[in-house]
Amino acid sequence: MICFSYLRVEKTSFSGLKYKGDELDMAHSNIPLSKLLVNERGKVKDILLKGRIRRRLLDLGLITDTAIETLQKSPFGDPIAYLIRGTVIALRSEISSQILVEKV
């Protein structure tokens, strides 16, 4: 499983990722959906979830290359409202952090 959380490069290189100084340049990389800021848009690239939750997200139309936009965050930051195929869906951070997107 891939887990993104404030990645920093320390004398290591990652194939396919470019970095500036000690911060990764993730402009062309997949990031967790939970890291999109309000009003940012992305395209779904991978869903790392398994089982019923994955099936439910697929049923809701959250498939590869689906456009998604962050609408708003709750006062404490969890859950977050997303616009997916014309429908507003609120996801908890534990779920949205396992959905990889590419910023557009």
C-alpha positions, 0 to 999 in steps of 0.5 A: 500500500502506498501512503502519502503523508508529508513526504520529504526526500533525504538522500534518496531518489524515487523513480518517476518523481522529481524533487526540488531541494528536500521537498518532492515535486508532486505536480505530475504525481498522484496525491491523496484526495484528502490533500486537495484544497477547497475548490481544487480539482483532480482526476481519480487515478487509483482507489486503494480501498478494498471490500464494501467501501471500494464497491460502494465508491465504484457504485457511486461513480468514483472510477478511474479518470472521474473528475472530482472537486473539493467543495468544502471542509467541515469546521474540524476538517473531517468529513470533506464534501466533494463534487463527483459526477454532479453529486455532492458526497462527503467522505471521511479523511480515512477513506479519502486519503486512500483515493489517489488523484492527479491535480488538473 
